[in-house]
Amino acid sequence: MEIYTIIFRTLFIYFLIVIVFRMMGKREIGKLSVIDFVVSIMIAELAVISIEDPKIPMLNSIISIIVLLGIQLLLAIVSLKSRKMRELVDGKPSVIINEGKVDEEEMKKQRYNFDDLLTQLRENNIRSLNEVEFGILETTGKLSVIKKNEHTERSPLQMILPLILDGKVLEDNVEKVNKTPFWLRQELKRAGFKDIKSISFCSLNEDGSLYVDEKNKK
């Protein structure tokens, strides 16, 4: 009889976890944030406990899994509305190689060593540090590499920096592209965007123009 209980629990937990992860949203395994990873491990452990010991009420594991799902969904909703929460949950990308020079201080902050750097450079088919203009350590731990031969008159890093996010001007990023908030507001007005709060995302294009995405109007 116990074998049938184990089979039933296995099938039930399997479909429950599939549903839970579908509800948590689509994200590649290699792109999981720290919190995603922790939640995944905890759910897996709860599933094992429920299947391994038929004497433990399965309801205990189900409740715990649902609580974790609730926490994950709540954080996702808050993160959509708050940039600070996104940074708290997912962290921020770090520039490890800036204009061909390795930033050792930033590496120390991220507890990232040269072995890690060289390994990930090899994974990006980079044979020498001389080939790299920018190396950006993403929040997932992956190293994004921009080669020197891809470098144009405008810094590649500038093209991927958000100047406005969720209706707020990111002044630090504006300074990094050698512009001012006043310049940004003037350019937006010329382009017909009067209310910054209505802008979901804005960045600087390679040709010096602005890419602007407005918030969906309800």
C-alpha positions in Angstrom: 0.0 0.0 0.0 2.9 2.3 0.8 4.2 2.1 -2.7 0.9 3.4 -4.1 1.1 6.3 -1.7 4.6 7.2 -2.8 3.5 7.0 -6.5 0.5 9.2 -5.8 2.5 11.7 -3.9 5.2 11.8 -6.6 2.7 12.5 -9.3 0.8 15.1 -7.2 3.9 17.0 -6.2 5.3 16.9 -9.7 2.2 18.6 -11.2 2.0 21.0 -8.3 5.6 22.1 -8.8 5.1 22.5 -12.6 2.1 24.7 -11.9 4.0 26.7 -9.2 7.0 27.4 -11.5 4.7 28.4 -14.4 3.0 30.9 -12.1 6.4 32.2 -11.0 7.1 33.2 -14.6 9.4 32.2 -17.4 13.1 32.5 -16.7 16.1 30.5 -17.8 17.8 28.3 -15.2 21.1 30.2 -15.8 19.3 33.5 -15.3 17.8 32.9 -11.9 18.3 35.5 -9.3 19.5 34.6 -5.8 16.0 34.7 -4.4 14.7 32.5 -7.4 17.5 30.0 -6.7 16.7 29.9 -2.9 13.0 29.4 -3.5 13.7 26.7 -6.1 15.9 24.8 -3.6 13.4 25.1 -0.8 10.5 23.8 -3.0 12.7 20.9 -4.2 13.5 20.0 -0.6 9.9 20.2 0.5 8.9 18.0 -2.4 11.6 15.4 -1.4 10.4 15.4 2.2 6.8 14.8 1.2 7.6 11.9 -1.1 10.3 10.3 1.0 8.3 9.9 4.2 4.7 8.9 3.6 4.1 9.3 7.4 4.4 13.0 7.2 1.1 14.7 6.1 1.5 15.9 2.5 -0.6 19.0 3.4 2.4 20.4 5.4 4.6 20.5 2.2 1.8 21.8 0.1 1.1 24.7 2.4 4.8 25.6 2.6 5.2 25.5 -1.2 2.1 27.7 -1.6 3.6 30.2 1.0 6.8 30.3 -1.0 4.9 30.9 -4.2 3.0 33.7 -2.5 6.2 35.4 -1.3 7.7 35.1 -4.8 4.6 36.6 -6.5 4.5 39.4 -4.0 8.2 40.3 -4.5 7.6 40.2 -8.3 4.7 42.6 -8.1 6.5 45.0 -5.8 9.6 44.8 -8.0 7.6 45.8 -11.1 6.7 49.0 -9.4 9.8 49.8 -7.5 13.3 50.1 -8.9 14.8 50.0 -5.4 13.1 46.7 -4.7 14.4 45.3 -8.0 17.9 46.2 -7.0 17.4 44.7 -3.6 16.0 41.4 -5.0 18.1 41.1 -8.2 21.1 43.3 -7.5 22.7 45.6 -10.1 25.1 44.8 -12.9 28.8 45.6 -12.2 31.4 46.9 -14.7 34.4 44.6 -14.2 36.3 45.8 -17.2 36.0 49.5 -18.1 37.5 50.8 -21.4 39.9 47.8 -21.4 41.0 48.2 -17.8 40.1 45.7 -15.1 38.5 47.3 -12.1 40.0 45.3 -9.2 38.1 47.2 -6.5 34.7 46.3 -8.1 35.9 42.7 -8.3 36.6 42.7 -4.6 33.2 44.1 -3.9 31.6 41.3 -5.9 33.9 38.7 -4.4 34.9 37.9 -8.0 38.5 36.8 -8.7 40.7 36.6 -11.8 40.1 32.9 -12.1 36.3 33.6 -12.4 37.1 36.4 -14.9 39.3 34.3 -17.1 36.9 31.4 -17.1 34.0 33.5 -18.2 36.2 35.3 -20.8 37.0 31.9 -22.3 33.3 31.0 -22.3 32.9 34.2 -24.4 35.6 33.0 -26.8 38.0 35.7 -25.6 41.7 34.8 -25.8 43.2 37.9 -24.3 42.1 40.8 -22.1 43.4 43.1 -24.8 40.4 42.1 -26.9 37.9 43.5 -24.3 36.6 47.0 -24.1 33.9 46.4 -21.5 33.1 43.4 -19.2 29.8 43.6 -17.3 29.0 41.2 -14.6 25.2 40.7 -14.8 22.9 40.1 -11.8 22.8 36.4 -12.8 26.6 36.1 -12.5 27.1 35.9 -16.2 29.8 38.1 -17.8 28.6 40.1 -20.8 31.6 41.1 -23.0 31.9 44.0 -25.5 35.0 43.6 -27.7 37.2 46.5 -28.7 36.5 45.9 -32.4 32.8 46.5 -31.6 33.6 49.8 -30.0 32.3 52.8 -31.9 32.7 56.6 -31.5 30.0 56.3 -28.9 30.7 54.1 -25.9 28.8 50.7 -26.2 28.0 50.9 -22.5 26.1 54.1 -23.1 23.7 52.4 -25.5 22.4 50.0 -22.8 22.1 52.4 -19.9 18.5 53.4 -19.0 18.2 57.1 -18.6 14.6 56.9 -17.4 13.0 53.9 -15.7 9.4 53.7 -14.5 8.9 57.4 -14.9 12.1 58.4 -12.9 15.2 60.0 -14.3 18.4 58.0 -13.4 20.8 60.9 -12.9 23.8 58.7 -12.4 23.3 57.0 -15.7 22.6 60.4 -17.4 26.0 61.6 -16.1 27.7 58.4 -17.4 26.6 59.3 -21.0 28.0 62.8 -20.5 24.6 64.5 -20.5 22.5 66.4 -17.9 19.0 65.9 -16.7 18.2 69.3 -18.2 19.4 68.2 -21.6 17.3 65.0 -21.3 14.1 66.9 -20.5 14.7 69.3 -23.4 15.3 66.5 -25.8 12.1 64.7 -24.6 10.1 67.9 -25.0 11.4 68.3 -28.6 10.3 64.7 -29.3 6.8 65.5 -27.9 7.1 63.8 -24.5 6.0 66.4 -21.9 5.5 64.1 -18.9 8.5 62.1 -17.7 6.2 60.0 -15.4 4.5 58.7 -18.5 7.7 57.1 -19.8 8.4 53.5 -18.9 11.9 53.3 -20.4 14.3 55.7 -22.1 17.9 55.1 -23.3 20.4 56.8 -25.6 20.8 55.3 -29.1 24.1 55.0 -31.0 23.3 58.0 -33.2 22.7 60.2 -30.2 18.9 60.1 -30.5 16.6 58.8 -27.7 14.7 55.5 -27.5 11.5 56.1 -25.6 8.9 53.6 -24.5 5.8 55.0 -22.9 3.8 53.3 -20.2 0.7 51.4 -21.4 -2.3 53.7 -21.0 -5.2 52.2 -19.1 
